[in-house]
Amino acid sequence: MKGKQVSDIPEGWVRMSFYDTREDKSAGGPSNDYRRLLAASKKNPPEFGVQNIRGVYGTLVKKDEADAFLRRFAESEASRSKQPALRQADHATSELLKRMESVCELLGKLVEKLS
């Protein structure tokens, strides 16, 4: 027998290639999630459970920990993408306040002249 069967993979663990969602894996680089997991698994210590079992082809990752890592990464990406919009809104708000102050100032002068 060349390699161990899928049943030989411990419960709660999956091959890291499980996260490679490309249709044709023979061409191109790894998909985004798979690429992120590969990079994070090489950190010392890794950000989630990683192991290689003799006879099982591929690197294994603790599925719930890898899923949590990918969720955290997606959430941080989402919050980063919102920040420029917030800064732009803050700038627009400050511009609006400046203009309203000048309008109020002009109205005050007009009321003085009319009195």
N, CA and C of each residue as an Amber inpcrd file, in Angstrom:
protein
   345
   0.8520000  -1.1890000   0.0000000   0.0000000   0.0000000   0.0000000
   0.8870000   1.2370000   0.0000000   0.6450000   2.1530000  -0.9150000
   1.5130000   3.3130000  -1.0930000   1.3650000   4.3290000   0.0270000
   0.1610000   4.6950000   0.4330000  -0.0580000   5.6840000   1.4950000
  -1.2320000   5.2740000   2.3480000  -1.3610000   5.9180000   3.4700000
  -2.4690000   5.5880000   4.3570000  -3.7740000   6.1170000   3.7800000
  -4.8620000   5.5230000   4.1740000  -6.1860000   5.9030000   3.7180000
  -6.6610000   7.1570000   4.4540000  -7.7260000   7.7780000   3.9300000
  -8.3250000   8.9430000   4.5660000  -8.7390000   8.6000000   5.9920000
  -9.1540000   7.3620000   6.2270000  -9.5760000   6.9610000   7.5700000
  -8.4110000   6.9850000   8.5570000  -7.1690000   7.0090000   8.0640000
  -5.9970000   7.0630000   8.9400000  -5.6920000   8.4800000   9.4150000
  -6.4120000   9.4640000   8.8920000  -6.2370000  10.8540000   9.3320000
  -6.9960000  11.0090000  10.6490000  -6.3420000  11.5410000  11.6770000
  -7.0110000  11.6910000  12.9790000  -8.2780000  12.5430000  12.8740000
  -9.2330000  12.2530000  13.7300000 -10.4880000  12.9960000  13.7310000
 -10.2270000  14.4630000  14.0660000 -10.8780000  15.3570000  13.3380000
 -10.7080000  16.7950000  13.5540000  -9.5890000  17.3980000  12.7170000
  -8.8800000  16.5710000  11.9770000  -7.7790000  17.0280000  11.1320000
  -8.1530000  16.8110000   9.6780000  -7.6600000  17.6740000   8.7820000
  -7.8580000  17.5200000   7.3350000  -6.5510000  17.8500000   6.6340000
  -6.4380000  17.3720000   5.4020000  -5.2610000  17.7750000   4.6160000
  -5.3800000  19.2630000   4.3180000  -4.2620000  19.9680000   4.3690000
  -4.2870000  21.3980000   4.0860000  -4.7980000  21.6500000   2.6740000
  -4.5570000  20.7240000   1.7780000  -5.0190000  20.8790000   0.3930000
  -6.5460000  20.8980000   0.2930000  -7.2440000  20.5280000   1.3600000
  -8.7000000  20.6300000   1.4310000  -9.1510000  22.0680000   1.1580000
  -8.3160000  23.0410000   1.5160000  -8.6440000  24.4640000   1.3640000
  -8.2590000  25.0180000  -0.0040000  -7.6410000  24.1960000  -0.8550000
  -7.2850000  24.6410000  -2.2030000  -8.4910000  24.4060000  -3.1030000
  -9.2130000  25.4740000  -3.4150000 -10.4990000  25.3660000  -4.1050000
 -10.3940000  25.4480000  -5.6310000  -9.1890000  25.4530000  -6.1660000
  -9.0530000  25.5430000  -7.6300000  -9.6000000  24.2960000  -8.3010000
 -10.2190000  24.4850000  -9.4550000 -10.7250000  23.3490000 -10.2420000
  -9.5580000  22.5120000 -10.7610000  -8.5900000  23.1920000 -11.4150000
  -7.4380000  22.5140000 -12.0030000  -6.2100000  22.8310000 -11.1500000
  -5.8350000  21.9050000 -10.2960000  -4.7170000  22.1430000  -9.3770000
  -3.3490000  21.9750000 -10.0410000  -3.3450000  21.5360000 -11.3030000
  -2.0700000  21.3360000 -11.9860000  -1.5220000  22.6400000 -12.5650000
  -2.3550000  23.6830000 -12.6160000  -1.9130000  24.9500000 -13.1960000
  -2.1160000  26.0870000 -12.2020000  -1.2250000  27.0490000 -12.2530000
  -1.3590000  28.2290000 -11.3940000  -0.9140000  27.9690000  -9.9720000
  -0.9740000  29.0110000  -9.1640000  -0.5820000  28.9030000  -7.7650000
  -1.7480000  28.5180000  -6.8840000  -1.5000000  28.3900000  -5.5920000
  -2.5730000  27.9970000  -4.6740000  -3.6350000  29.0780000  -4.5460000
  -4.8590000  28.6570000  -4.1700000  -5.9410000  29.6200000  -3.9630000
  -5.6360000  30.4660000  -2.7300000  -6.3900000  31.5400000  -2.5360000
  -6.1070000  32.5050000  -1.4670000  -6.0630000  31.8750000  -0.0780000
  -7.1110000  31.1290000   0.3070000  -7.1450000  30.5300000   1.6430000
  -5.9990000  29.5450000   1.8230000  -5.7680000  28.7260000   0.8300000
  -4.6990000  27.7300000   0.9050000  -3.3420000  28.4290000   1.0330000
  -3.1420000  29.5010000   0.2780000  -1.8780000  30.2490000   0.3380000
  -1.6810000  30.8470000   1.7360000  -2.7540000  31.3950000   2.3180000
  -2.6700000  31.9700000   3.6710000  -2.3340000  30.9000000   4.7050000
  -2.9670000  29.7390000   4.5710000  -2.6920000  28.6430000   5.4960000
  -1.2580000  28.1490000   5.3640000  -0.7620000  28.0490000   4.1350000
   0.6210000  27.6190000   3.9290000   1.5880000  28.5660000   4.6370000
   1.3830000  29.8650000   4.4470000   2.2730000  30.8580000   5.0710000
   2.1770000  30.7980000   6.5920000   0.9570000  30.7030000   7.1220000
   0.7670000  30.6840000   8.5750000   1.3040000  29.3920000   9.1940000
   1.2790000  28.2980000   8.4390000   1.7610000  27.0250000   8.9800000
   3.2770000  27.0080000   9.1040000   3.9580000  27.8850000   8.3780000
   5.4180000  27.9200000   8.4120000   5.9580000  28.8200000   9.5080000
   5.0620000  29.5610000  10.1860000   5.5010000  30.4000000  11.2990000
   5.9490000  29.5130000  12.4470000   6.7710000  30.0550000  13.3000000
   7.2300000  29.2860000  14.4520000   6.8310000  30.0080000  15.7150000
   5.8510000  29.5870000  16.4580000   4.9910000  28.4290000  16.2330000
   3.8940000  28.7600000  15.2370000   3.3370000  27.7340000  14.5840000
   2.2450000  27.9720000  13.6310000   1.0190000  28.5310000  14.3450000
   0.1520000  29.1780000  13.5970000  -1.0320000  29.8230000  14.1760000
  -2.1910000  28.8450000  14.4090000  -2.0100000  27.5900000  14.0480000
  -3.0190000  26.5450000  14.2410000  -2.2970000  25.2140000  14.2230000
  -3.0020000  24.1620000  14.6190000  -2.3880000  22.8350000  14.6700000
  -1.9730000  22.3410000  13.3000000  -0.7040000  21.9130000  13.1850000
  -0.1530000  21.4050000  11.9320000   0.6220000  20.1370000  12.2590000
   0.4720000  19.1080000  11.4230000   1.2600000  17.8990000  11.6230000
   1.4350000  17.1490000  10.3170000   2.4790000  16.3760000  10.2590000
   2.7170000  15.4550000   9.1540000   2.7730000  14.0600000   9.7580000
   2.0050000  13.1520000   9.2070000   1.9850000  11.7860000   9.6990000
   2.6380000  10.9020000   8.6490000   3.5470000  10.0870000   9.0990000
   4.2380000   9.1800000   8.1880000   3.2190000   8.3020000   7.4660000
   3.3140000   8.2750000   6.1630000   2.4170000   7.4570000   5.3610000
   1.1750000   8.1910000   4.8780000   0.8880000   9.3660000   5.4400000
  -0.2540000  10.1590000   4.9840000   0.2970000  11.2690000   4.1020000
  -0.1810000  11.3260000   2.8660000   0.3070000  12.3130000   1.9200000
  -0.2160000  13.6890000   2.2950000   0.6710000  14.6740000   2.4000000
   0.2940000  16.0610000   2.6370000   0.3530000  16.4600000   4.0980000
   0.3370000  17.7520000   4.3010000   0.3410000  18.3270000   5.6480000
  -1.0790000  18.3550000   6.1740000  -1.2320000  17.9970000   7.4390000
  -2.5470000  18.0070000   8.0690000  -2.6830000  19.2420000   8.9450000
  -3.8950000  19.7950000   8.9820000  -4.1870000  20.9370000   9.8470000
  -5.4050000  20.6160000  10.6880000  -5.4390000  21.1780000  11.8800000
  -6.5930000  21.0330000  12.7710000  -7.7050000  21.8790000  12.1610000
  -8.7680000  21.2460000  11.6850000  -9.7970000  21.9230000  10.8860000
 -10.4320000  23.1060000  11.6020000 -10.8580000  22.9440000  12.8530000
 -11.5380000  24.0500000  13.5330000 -10.6030000  25.2260000  13.7660000
  -9.3150000  24.9580000  14.0450000  -8.3490000  26.0420000  14.2440000
  -8.0350000  26.7540000  12.9290000  -7.9130000  25.9940000  11.8340000
  -7.6480000  26.5970000  10.5180000  -8.8460000  27.4410000  10.0760000
 -10.0630000  26.9350000  10.3120000 -11.2640000  27.6990000   9.9710000
 -11.3270000  29.0030000  10.7670000 -10.9970000  28.9370000  12.0580000
 -11.0020000  30.1410000  12.9030000  -9.9540000  31.1400000  12.4090000
  -8.7780000  30.6470000  12.0150000  -7.7320000  31.5130000  11.4750000
  -8.2250000  32.2340000  10.2270000  -8.8460000  31.5030000   9.3200000
  -9.3440000  32.1130000   8.0790000 -10.4550000  33.1160000   8.3620000
 -11.3190000  32.8410000   9.3460000 -12.3810000  33.8010000   9.7180000
 -11.7630000  35.0830000  10.2620000 -10.7660000  34.9460000  11.1460000
 -10.1020000  36.1450000  11.7000000  -9.4590000  36.9530000  10.5840000
  -8.8340000  36.2710000   9.6480000  -8.1900000  36.9600000   8.5350000
  -9.2320000  37.6990000   7.7010000 -10.3620000  37.0540000   7.4180000
 -11.4270000  37.6850000   6.6210000 -12.0010000  38.8930000   7.3520000
 -12.1830000  38.7810000   8.6760000 -12.7160000  39.9030000   9.4550000
 -11.7480000  41.0750000   9.4630000 -10.4490000  40.8000000   9.5970000
  -9.4780000  41.8940000   9.6030000  -9.4040000  42.5600000   8.2270000
  -9.5360000  41.7760000   7.1680000  -9.5670000  42.3390000   5.8120000
 -10.7940000  43.2290000   5.6320000 -11.9340000  42.7770000   6.1330000
 -13.1690000  43.5480000   5.9980000 -13.0650000  44.8640000   6.7570000
 -12.4940000  44.8440000   7.9550000 -12.3750000  46.0870000   8.7250000
 -11.3660000  47.0290000   8.0750000 -10.3070000  46.4730000   7.4680000
  -9.3330000  47.3250000   6.7740000  -9.9470000  48.0020000   5.5690000
 -10.8190000  47.3100000   4.8680000 -11.4220000  47.8920000   3.6690000
 -12.4180000  48.9920000   4.0280000 -12.9720000  48.9870000   5.2330000
 -13.9210000  50.0210000   5.6550000 -13.2160000  51.2950000   6.1040000
 -11.9820000  51.2230000   6.5620000 -11.2920000  52.3820000   7.1200000
 -11.1610000  53.5490000   6.1480000 -10.7660000  53.3550000   4.8860000
 -10.6910000  54.5180000   3.9900000 -12.0350000  55.2220000   3.8250000
 -13.1060000  54.4680000   3.7980000 -14.4350000  55.0750000   3.6750000
 -14.7440000  55.9060000   4.9090000 -14.3470000  55.4270000   6.0800000
 -14.5760000  56.1870000   7.3090000 -13.7760000  57.4860000   7.2990000
 -12.5120000  57.4050000   6.8650000 -11.6920000  58.6170000   6.7970000
 -12.2940000  59.6120000   5.8180000 -12.7850000  59.1300000   4.7030000
 -13.3980000  60.0030000   3.7070000 -14.6560000  60.6390000   4.2840000
 -15.4440000  59.8680000   5.0280000 -16.6520000  60.4070000   5.6540000
 -16.2890000  61.4550000   6.6930000 -15.2340000  61.2170000   7.4800000
 -14.7850000  62.1950000   8.4690000 -14.3700000  63.4940000   7.7950000
 -13.6710000  63.3880000   6.6750000 -13.2370000  64.5770000   5.9370000
 -14.4530000  65.3480000   5.4110000 -15.4150000  64.6210000   4.8550000
 -16.6230000  65.2680000   4.3310000 -17.3990000  65.9440000   5.4500000
 -17.4640000  65.3160000   6.6160000 -18.1730000  65.8880000   7.7590000
 -17.4970000  67.1700000   8.2230000 -16.1730000  67.1600000   8.3010000
 -15.4770000  68.3730000   8.7430000 -15.6460000  69.5110000   7.7320000
 -15.6440000  69.1890000   6.4420000 -15.8790000  70.2060000   5.4070000
 -17.2830000  70.7900000   5.5490000 -18.2590000  69.9310000   5.7780000
 -19.6370000  70.3720000   5.9410000 -19.7740000  71.2830000   7.1640000
 -19.1140000  70.9110000   8.2600000 -19.1710000  71.7430000   9.4660000
 -18.5590000  73.1240000   9.2250000 -17.4520000  73.1690000   8.5030000
 -16.8210000  74.4550000   8.1890000 -17.7710000  75.3390000   7.3750000
 -18.4160000  74.7420000   6.3860000 -19.3390000  75.5060000   5.5470000
 -20.5500000  75.9820000   6.3410000 -21.0510000  75.1340000   7.2420000
 -22.2010000  75.5320000   8.0560000 -21.8300000  76.6700000   8.9960000
 -20.6090000  76.6340000   9.5330000 -20.1580000  77.7240000  10.3990000
 -20.1120000  79.0340000   9.6320000 -19.6110000  78.9770000   8.3960000
 -19.5490000  80.2160000   7.6060000 -20.9500000  80.6990000   7.2360000
 -21.8790000  79.7910000   6.9600000 -23.2630000  80.1720000   6.6650000
 -23.8910000  80.8220000   7.8930000 -23.6650000  80.2410000   9.0610000
 -24.2010000  80.8010000  10.3080000 -23.6210000  82.1930000  10.5710000
 -22.3480000  82.3480000  10.2860000 -21.6930000  83.6420000  10.4520000
 -22.3390000  84.6890000   9.5360000 -22.5570000  84.3040000   8.2670000
 -23.1890000  85.2150000   7.3160000 -24.6240000  85.5520000   7.7290000
 -25.3570000  84.5560000   8.2230000 -26.7120000  84.7990000   8.6950000
 -26.7110000  85.7660000   9.8890000 -25.7350000  85.5860000  10.7740000
 -25.6270000  86.4970000  11.9170000 -25.4000000  87.9220000  11.4580000
 -24.5290000  88.1320000  10.4720000 -24.2710000  89.4710000   9.9470000
 -25.5160000  90.0350000   9.2870000 -26.2410000  89.2030000   8.5530000
 -27.4670000  89.6450000   7.8980000 -28.5200000  90.0930000   8.9270000
 -28.6520000  89.3280000  10.0020000 -29.6160000  89.6770000  11.0520000
 -29.2210000  91.0020000  11.6830000 -27.9320000  91.2480000  11.9000000
 -27.4640000  92.5190000  12.4810000 -27.8300000  93.6720000  11.5720000
 -27.6340000  93.5040000  10.2720000 -27.9340000  94.5940000   9.3380000
 -29.4340000  94.8550000   9.2560000 -30.2360000  93.8090000   9.3350000
 -31.6820000  93.9700000   9.2640000 -32.2680000  94.5660000  10.5590000
 -31.5670000  94.4320000  11.6800000 -32.1110000  94.9550000  12.9490000
 -31.9680000  96.4300000  13.0860000
